Amino acid sequence: MKALTVDEKLELVKRNTQEIVQEEELKKLLKEKKNPVVYWGTAVTGKPSLAYFFPLLKLDDFLKAGFKVKVLLADLHGALDGTPWIDLENRYDYYEEAIKQIFLALNADLTKIEFVKGSEFQLKPEYSYDILKMASLNSVRDCTKASAEVIKSSDNPKLGGLIYPIMQALDEQYLDADVQFGGVDQRKILMFARENLPKIGWERRVEIMNPMIPGLIGKKMSSSDVKSKIDLTDDEKTIKDKINKAECVEGDSDNGIMAFLKYVIMIIKEDTKKKFVVKRDKKHGGNIEYSNYAEIEKDFIKKELHPMDLKNAVSEEIINLLSKIDKKKLDSLAVKAYK
C-alpha cells in the first residue's frame, strides 16, 4: 500500500469531524512525527451502543493516517459520573470486550490499538499531585462550566463532577498523547485542557471533535435512553422495530437514521467500494443503488426515496454490522456489570 502524504493524512483525519483546534498544529504534527498518538476516552457508565461505531470508525481513520491509537477506558471517571464503585471492574470488562468487538466488526487492526485502564495511572502520586496543582488554579465555576455538557448536573452537584475535567485534561499528558479526540459535546473540557496544561508546565494538545449523532427519537443517541439507541446485543426483530419507530420525516434529512447512514454506513461502503442498496417493489421503481451519501440525501429531500424503504435498507445494514458481535459473550458480561 502506497504511503500517504501529509496532506492525504490530514484530509483523512479531518473526514467527518466538526472542529479541529488547531488545524495548523495538526499539520505541523503530521509533518514532524511519523506515528503521533491520539487518545479517545470513554467513562464506563451505561452500555456502549450502536452509536459507538461512529467514533471507533473515526479512530480507524487515525490508524490509516499512521497514528498510534490509545483507548482510555476510564473507570474512575465512570465512578465520578455515577457508576457504583463496586461495579467498576465488571463495567471495565464489559466496555473492553464491547469496544474490541466493534473494532473487529469494522476490520480495524487491534494490534495497533492500546487499551488503557484509567486507574492504572490515575492513582499514581505524580498524577494526584498535578490534580491538586490544577485544582489550585481553577474555581468551582471554571470546573462546573467545563463539565456542563458531560457530567450529570443538578442544583447540588457532586464534587467528583468538578474533578472530572481536571483529570481529563491531565490524561493527555499521562497518556503521552499528541491529540485528544472526542465528541463536540466535550468541547468545553477540551478547551479547559488547552488552557490549563501549560499553567502547570505541560504542552497543550491538538483537540479534534466529531459531531454528535442524533438519537432515533430526535436527540443525541444516549446509552441511558433505551428508545433512542440500538444496543449491541439487540436481535434482528428488535433492531427492525426500533428503526421502524424512529423519527424519519419524508423530505427532512435531519434525523438519526440519515446521520448514521452518513457517518457510518456510507463511509464503510465508500472505503470498501460497495453500493448501498435500497430494495423496492417493481411497482415503486425497483431496487436502487447509491455510491455516496449525497445521492441518498438528494433523493430523500426530493421525496423520491420513501422513509420506509430507507428504514428497511438501514435496518439490514445495521443487522449485518451487529452480526459480527458476539452477543452471548456480551450478555454474559452484562449480567455482572449491570446487575
C-alpha positions as CSV (number, residue, x, y, z in Angstrom):
1,M,0.0,0.0,0.0
2,K,1.4,3.4,-1.0
3,A,2.4,5.7,1.9
4,L,0.1,8.6,2.4
5,T,1.4,12.2,2.0
6,V,1.0,14.7,4.8
7,D,-1.9,16.3,3.0
8,E,-3.6,13.0,2.4
9,K,-3.2,12.1,6.1
10,L,-4.6,15.5,7.1
11,E,-7.7,15.0,4.9
12,L,-8.3,11.5,6.3
13,V,-8.1,12.8,9.9
14,K,-10.4,15.7,9.0
15,R,-13.1,13.5,7.5
16,N,-16.4,13.6,9.4
17,T,-15.0,16.0,12.1
18,Q,-16.8,19.1,13.2
19,E,-13.9,21.1,14.7
20,I,-10.1,20.9,15.0
21,V,-8.2,23.1,17.4
22,Q,-5.9,23.9,15.8
23,E,-5.6,22.6,12.2
24,E,-2.2,24.2,11.7
25,E,-0.8,22.5,14.8
26,L,-2.2,19.2,13.5
27,K,-0.5,19.7,10.1
28,K,2.8,20.5,11.8
29,L,2.5,17.4,13.9
30,L,1.9,15.2,10.9
31,K,5.0,16.7,9.2
32,E,7.3,16.3,12.2
33,K,6.1,12.9,13.7
34,K,5.7,9.7,11.8
35,N,3.4,8.0,14.3
36,P,1.8,10.5,16.6
37,V,-0.5,9.4,19.4
38,V,-4.2,10.0,19.5
39,Y,-6.3,9.2,22.6
40,W,-10.0,8.7,22.8
41,G,-11.6,8.0,26.2
42,T,-14.9,6.8,27.5
43,A,-16.2,6.5,31.0
44,V,-17.5,3.1,32.0
45,T,-21.1,4.1,32.6
46,G,-24.2,2.9,30.5
47,K,-23.8,0.2,27.9
48,P,-22.0,1.1,24.7
49,S,-24.5,1.1,21.9
50,L,-24.6,1.3,18.1
51,A,-23.5,5.0,18.4
52,Y,-20.0,3.8,19.3
53,F,-19.5,2.7,15.7
54,F,-19.1,6.4,14.8
55,P,-16.1,7.4,17.0
56,L,-14.5,4.0,16.6
57,L,-14.8,4.2,12.8
58,K,-13.1,7.6,13.1
59,L,-10.3,6.1,15.1
60,D,-9.7,3.7,12.3
61,D,-9.1,6.8,10.1
62,F,-6.4,7.8,12.6
63,L,-4.8,4.3,12.3
64,K,-4.8,4.6,8.5
65,A,-3.2,8.0,8.8
66,G,-0.3,6.5,10.8
67,F,-1.4,7.3,14.3
68,K,-1.0,5.1,17.3
69,V,-4.4,4.9,18.9
70,K,-4.9,4.7,22.7
71,V,-8.3,3.9,24.0
72,L,-8.8,5.0,27.6
73,L,-11.4,3.0,29.5
74,A,-11.9,5.5,32.3
75,D,-13.1,3.5,35.3
76,L,-12.5,6.3,37.8
77,H,-14.3,8.8,35.5
78,G,-17.2,6.4,35.5
79,A,-17.4,6.5,39.3
80,L,-17.3,10.3,39.2
81,D,-20.2,10.2,36.8
82,G,-22.4,7.9,39.0
83,T,-21.2,4.3,38.3
84,P,-21.2,2.5,41.7
85,W,-17.6,1.9,42.8
86,I,-18.4,-1.8,43.4
87,D,-19.3,-2.2,39.7
88,L,-16.3,-0.6,38.2
89,E,-14.3,-3.7,37.5
90,N,-17.2,-5.5,35.8
91,R,-18.1,-2.4,33.8
92,Y,-14.5,-2.1,32.6
93,D,-14.6,-5.8,31.4
94,Y,-17.8,-5.1,29.5
95,Y,-16.5,-2.0,27.9
96,E,-13.2,-3.5,26.9
97,E,-14.9,-6.5,25.2
98,A,-17.6,-4.4,23.6
99,I,-15.2,-1.9,22.1
100,K,-12.8,-4.6,20.9
101,Q,-15.7,-6.4,19.1
102,I,-16.8,-3.1,17.4
103,F,-13.3,-2.6,16.1
104,L,-13.2,-6.2,14.8
105,A,-16.6,-5.6,13.1
106,L,-15.0,-2.6,11.4
107,N,-12.0,-4.7,10.4
108,A,-9.7,-2.4,12.3
109,D,-6.2,-3.7,13.3
110,L,-6.4,-4.4,17.0
111,T,-2.6,-4.9,17.2
112,K,-2.2,-1.1,16.6
113,I,-4.7,-0.1,19.4
114,E,-3.7,0.1,23.0
115,F,-6.3,-0.2,25.7
116,V,-5.6,1.7,28.9
117,K,-7.4,1.3,32.2
118,G,-7.7,4.8,33.8
119,S,-7.0,3.7,37.4
120,E,-3.7,2.1,36.4
121,F,-2.1,5.6,36.1
122,Q,-4.6,8.0,37.6
123,L,-3.8,6.7,41.2
124,K,-0.1,7.4,40.9
125,P,1.3,10.1,43.2
126,E,2.5,12.4,40.4
127,Y,-0.9,12.4,38.8
128,S,-2.6,13.2,42.1
129,Y,-0.1,16.0,42.6
130,D,-1.0,17.5,39.3
131,I,-4.7,17.3,40.1
132,L,-4.0,19.4,43.2
133,K,-1.9,21.9,41.2
134,M,-4.6,22.3,38.6
135,A,-7.3,22.5,41.3
136,S,-5.5,25.4,42.9
137,L,-5.6,27.3,39.7
138,N,-9.3,26.9,38.9
139,S,-12.5,28.0,40.6
140,V,-15.7,25.9,41.2
141,R,-17.3,27.9,38.4
142,D,-14.4,27.1,36.0
143,C,-14.8,23.4,36.5
144,T,-18.6,23.5,36.6
145,K,-18.6,25.3,33.2
146,A,-16.1,22.9,31.7
147,S,-18.0,19.8,32.7
148,A,-21.5,21.2,32.0
149,E,-22.4,19.1,28.9
150,V,-20.7,15.9,30.0
151,I,-21.5,15.3,33.7
152,K,-25.0,14.9,35.1
153,S,-25.8,18.3,36.6
154,S,-28.0,19.2,39.5
155,D,-28.6,22.1,41.9
156,N,-26.2,20.5,44.3
157,P,-23.5,18.8,42.1
158,K,-21.1,16.2,43.4
159,L,-17.5,17.3,43.9
160,G,-16.4,14.4,41.6
161,G,-18.0,16.2,38.7
162,L,-15.7,19.2,39.2
163,I,-12.6,17.0,39.4
164,Y,-13.7,15.2,36.1
165,P,-12.4,17.9,33.7
166,I,-9.1,18.3,35.6
167,M,-8.5,14.6,35.2
168,Q,-9.5,14.5,31.5
169,A,-7.0,17.3,30.9
170,L,-4.2,15.5,32.7
171,D,-4.9,12.3,30.8
172,E,-3.5,13.9,27.7
173,Q,-0.1,14.3,29.4
174,Y,0.0,11.0,31.2
175,L,-1.1,9.0,28.1
176,D,1.7,10.8,26.2
177,A,-0.9,11.9,23.6
178,D,-0.4,14.4,20.8
179,V,-4.1,14.6,20.1
180,Q,-7.3,14.1,22.0
181,F,-10.3,13.0,20.0
182,G,-13.9,13.3,21.4
183,G,-17.4,14.5,20.7
184,V,-18.2,18.1,20.2
185,D,-20.2,17.8,23.5
186,Q,-16.8,17.7,25.2
187,R,-15.6,20.9,23.7
188,K,-15.5,22.8,27.0
189,I,-13.4,20.2,28.6
190,L,-11.0,20.0,25.7
191,M,-10.6,23.8,25.7
192,F,-10.1,23.6,29.5
193,A,-7.2,21.2,28.9
194,R,-5.6,23.5,26.3
195,E,-5.9,26.4,28.7
196,N,-4.7,24.7,31.8
197,L,-2.0,22.2,30.9
198,P,0.6,25.0,30.1
199,K,-0.1,26.5,33.5
200,I,1.4,23.5,35.2
201,G,4.3,23.1,32.8
202,W,2.8,20.7,30.2
203,E,2.2,21.4,26.5
204,R,-1.3,21.9,25.0
205,R,-2.5,19.2,22.6
206,V,-4.5,19.2,19.4
207,E,-8.2,18.7,20.1
208,I,-10.3,17.0,17.4
209,M,-14.1,16.8,17.7
210,N,-16.7,14.8,15.8
211,P,-20.4,16.0,15.6
212,M,-23.0,14.3,17.7
213,I,-25.3,11.8,16.0
214,P,-29.0,12.4,16.7
215,G,-30.8,9.6,18.5
216,L,-33.7,7.6,17.0
217,I,-36.1,9.9,18.8
218,G,-34.6,13.1,17.7
219,K,-31.9,13.9,20.2
220,K,-28.3,12.7,21.0
221,M,-28.1,9.0,20.8
222,S,-27.9,8.1,24.5
223,S,-26.7,4.9,26.3
224,S,-29.2,5.6,29.1
225,D,-32.3,6.1,26.8
226,V,-33.4,2.7,25.5
227,K,-35.7,4.2,22.9
228,S,-33.0,6.5,21.4
229,K,-30.4,3.8,20.7
230,I,-29.8,0.3,19.4
231,D,-28.0,-2.0,21.8
232,L,-25.1,-4.1,20.5
233,T,-26.9,-7.2,21.6
234,D,-30.3,-6.4,20.2
235,D,-31.8,-9.1,18.0
236,E,-33.0,-8.6,14.4
237,K,-36.6,-8.1,15.3
238,T,-35.8,-5.5,18.0
239,I,-33.5,-3.6,15.6
240,K,-36.2,-3.5,12.9
241,D,-38.8,-2.4,15.4
242,K,-36.6,0.4,16.7
243,I,-35.7,1.6,13.2
244,N,-39.4,1.4,12.1
245,K,-40.4,3.6,15.1
246,A,-37.6,6.1,14.6
247,E,-38.2,9.7,13.6
248,C,-37.7,10.0,9.8
249,V,-40.0,12.6,8.3
250,E,-40.3,12.4,4.5
251,G,-38.1,15.1,2.8
252,D,-36.3,16.1,6.1
253,S,-32.8,14.6,6.4
254,D,-32.2,15.9,9.9
255,N,-32.7,12.7,11.9
256,G,-30.7,9.8,13.4
257,I,-31.3,7.4,10.6
258,M,-29.8,9.7,8.0
259,A,-26.9,10.7,10.4
260,F,-25.9,7.1,11.0
261,L,-26.1,6.5,7.2
262,K,-23.9,9.5,6.5
263,Y,-21.2,9.0,9.2
264,V,-21.0,5.2,9.4
265,I,-22.7,3.1,6.8
266,M,-21.7,5.2,3.7
267,I,-18.2,5.7,4.9
268,I,-17.8,1.9,5.2
269,K,-19.4,1.5,1.8
270,E,-17.2,4.1,0.1
271,D,-14.0,2.7,1.7
272,T,-14.8,-0.8,0.6
273,K,-16.1,0.4,-2.8
274,K,-19.6,-1.2,-2.3
275,K,-23.0,0.2,-3.0
276,F,-25.9,0.9,-0.6
277,V,-28.8,-1.0,-1.9
278,V,-32.4,0.0,-1.2
279,K,-34.8,-2.9,-2.1
280,R,-38.1,-1.8,-3.5
281,D,-41.1,-3.4,-5.3
282,K,-41.0,-3.0,-9.0
283,K,-44.2,-1.0,-8.9
284,H,-42.4,1.5,-6.8
285,G,-39.4,1.8,-9.2
286,G,-37.5,-1.4,-8.2
287,N,-34.2,-1.6,-6.4
288,I,-31.9,1.4,-6.3
289,E,-28.2,1.6,-5.6
290,Y,-26.2,4.5,-4.2
291,S,-22.5,5.2,-4.3
292,N,-22.4,8.0,-1.7
293,Y,-24.4,9.8,0.9
294,A,-25.0,12.9,-1.2
295,E,-27.0,10.9,-3.7
296,I,-29.2,9.4,-1.0
297,E,-29.9,12.8,0.7
298,K,-30.8,14.4,-2.6
299,D,-33.4,11.7,-3.4
300,F,-34.7,11.7,0.2
301,I,-35.2,15.5,0.2
302,K,-36.9,15.4,-3.2
303,K,-39.2,12.7,-1.8
304,E,-38.0,10.2,-4.4
305,L,-36.9,7.8,-1.6
306,H,-39.6,6.8,0.8
307,P,-38.7,6.7,4.6
308,M,-40.0,3.2,4.9
309,D,-37.8,1.9,2.1
310,L,-34.8,3.8,3.6
311,K,-35.5,2.3,7.0
312,N,-35.7,-1.2,5.7
313,A,-32.3,-0.8,3.9
314,V,-30.7,0.8,7.0
315,S,-32.1,-2.0,9.2
316,E,-30.4,-4.6,7.0
317,E,-27.1,-2.8,7.2
318,I,-27.2,-2.5,11.0
319,I,-28.2,-6.1,11.3
320,N,-25.2,-7.1,9.2
321,L,-22.8,-4.9,11.3
322,L,-24.1,-6.3,14.6
323,S,-24.0,-9.9,13.2
324,K,-20.2,-9.7,13.8
325,I,-20.8,-9.0,17.5
326,D,-20.5,-12.0,19.9
327,K,-23.8,-11.2,21.7
328,K,-23.7,-14.2,24.0
329,K,-20.3,-13.1,25.4
330,L,-21.5,-9.6,25.9
331,D,-24.8,-10.7,27.5
332,S,-22.8,-12.9,30.0
333,L,-20.6,-10.0,30.9
334,A,-23.6,-7.7,31.2
335,V,-25.1,-9.9,33.9
336,K,-22.2,-8.9,36.3
337,A,-21.7,-5.3,35.0
338,Y,-25.3,-4.1,35.0
339,K,-27.0,-6.2,37.8
